[in-house]
Amino acid sequence: MNRTQVYLPKTQLDWLKKRASKNQTTLSEIMRQLVREKQAHFRFPQAVADRGESLYEAAKRISKNYAKGPKDLAQNLDRYLYGKDFR
């Protein structure tokens, strides 16, 4: 497993904690369950590592199959991800 950090509004965090307590499990496990449930509704391309392709090959495949992102993405990543600047 990989460790990650998630920012949630207090109401969502409280709801997750109550659900974890009610089910006698951890908040992390509740979040993993919710992600698994949501993930079942989407069909994702096979992971790059599973396909045995290089990063370059994956980038070529992705750019061919999907629309290009904004040209200023690297400079404004926080704005695109979170809708605000963190400077």
DOFI-572960 format. One record per residue (C-alpha): x, y, z; residue in three letters. Coordinates in steps of 0.001 Angstrom, whole numbers, padded with zeros to 6 digits, always signed. Each point is the difference from the previous one (the first is absolute). Last residue first. Layout:
XYZALA/...
This chain:
+001482+030644-003399ARG/-002765-002567+000352PHE/-002054+001110-003008ASP/-003617-001100-000306LYS/-002314-002433-001810GLY/+001397-003096+001676TYR/+001481-002061-002815LEU/+000132+002580-002799TYR/+001090+002862+002275ARG/+002460-002239+001803ASP/+001582-001064-003313LEU/+000483+003541-001284ASN/+003613+000002-001223GLN/-000017-003631-001101ALA/-003441+000301-001618LEU/+000827+003098-002064ASP/-000508-001669-003392LYS/-003419-001327+000988PRO/-000574-003706-000482GLY/-000060-001870-003288LYS/-003013-002094-000864ALA/+000360-003758+000396TYR/+000825-002974-002182ASN/+003174+001111-001789LYS/+001386+001847+003025SER/-000628-003070+002167ILE/+001665-002431-002378ARG/+003052+002230-000467LYS/+000309+000550+003753ALA/-000262-003753+000608ALA/+002705-000721-002571GLU/+002272+002595+001629TYR/-000653-001435+003457LEU/+000974-003408-001291SER/-002488-002761-000601GLU/-000244-003242+001948GLY/-003791+000055-000076ARG/-000330-000599+003730ASP/+002464+002811+000774ALA/-002016+002416-002155VAL/-003252-000811+001794ALA/-002861-001342-002112GLN/-002365+002721-001144PRO/-002690+000883+002543PHE/-003620-001090-000194ARG/-002108+001866+002503PHE/-002945-001112+002146HIS/+002053-002511+002023ALA/+002344+002826+000983GLN/-002774+001656+002004LYS/-000474-003081+002161GLU/+003767-000541+000325ARG/+000452+003683+000965VAL/-002682-000286+002675LEU/+001587-003163+001397GLN/+003447+001628+000083ARG/-001464+003006+001855MET/-001649-002268+002573ILE/+003284-001877+000418GLU/+001866+003242+000605SER/-002534+001127+002628LEU/+000723-003196+001852THR/-002427-002744+000931THR/-002659-000656+002603GLN/-002835+000435-002519ASN/-001702+002710+002107LYS/+003365+001589+000787SER/+001012+000083-003653ALA/-003377+001475-001012ARG/+000241+002631+002709LYS/+003574+000895-001050LYS/-001025+000251-003663LEU/-002920+002299+000840TRP/+002222+002218+002147ASP/+002528+000259-002846LEU/-002729+000909-002472GLN/-001410+002711+002281THR/+003467+001363+000774LYS/+000773+000569-003696PRO/+002599-002387-001331LEU/+003673+000331-000952TYR/+001592-003318-000890VAL/+003560-001159+000634GLN/+001466-003183-001400THR/+001894-003044+001209ARG/+000490-002766-002500ASN/-001016-003575+000574MET/
